Amino acid sequence: MCLLLGVCALLATGCGAAKKADAAPVAPKPACPDPAAWQKLANRIHAGVYCPGWLPDPLTGRLGAADNNIASVSKDRSYLESWVWQETGGGAAGGELHVNLRAYPGVTKIPTCRTGGSDSQNVPCFAQPNGTLTANGIKTTLYTVNQDADAWHYLLLWKKHGNLYTLSEHVAPPLTGQKVRQYLKRELASLVLVEPSH
């Protein structure tokens, strides 16, 4: 009887150890690739900014890098940071990756854009909500019809501390709409909030 109990105890211990060994590792905390530059931006606009810890290769998420094709701050403190990669070669090698991050400090309403052309009119910059996407403690609404630099992009929109934020990615080869959704979720999960230091 004692021998049987000992074997059972040994098996129970072994199973417990196996369960601990099989436990999923804790995901590393997202890291900003360029914290000093993002801190400078947060200080400049007097509001929190979201630094991308991950963007699809070869995009870097660094401010002032060769792929950071737009770095714009307006008088109202809103900003647009954009990264782009283009391959114009023929065949499967051609394509584009384009990601935008925006913030509108002190604004929670979707801004208005002009459609352009001879019949230009005012329209919401972000339209046709298509569900929600949550990661990194941020719940967003997905918009599929957008204007200006976000045209032909899927866009995630959320609000924090009275500010409006967006993250968008171009739906273009080599990416399908489904792949862009996957990338947006991974990008959202990687965001690092950088608060102003003064």
Secondary structure by P-SEA (a helix, b strand, c coil): caaaaaaaaaaaaaaaaaaaaaccccccccccccaaaaaaaaaaacbbbbbbccccccccccccccccccccccccccbbbbbbcccccccccccbbbbbbbbbcccccbbbbbbccccccccccccccccccccccbbbbbbcccccccccccccccccccbbbbbbbbbcccccaaaaaaaaaaaaaabbbbcccc
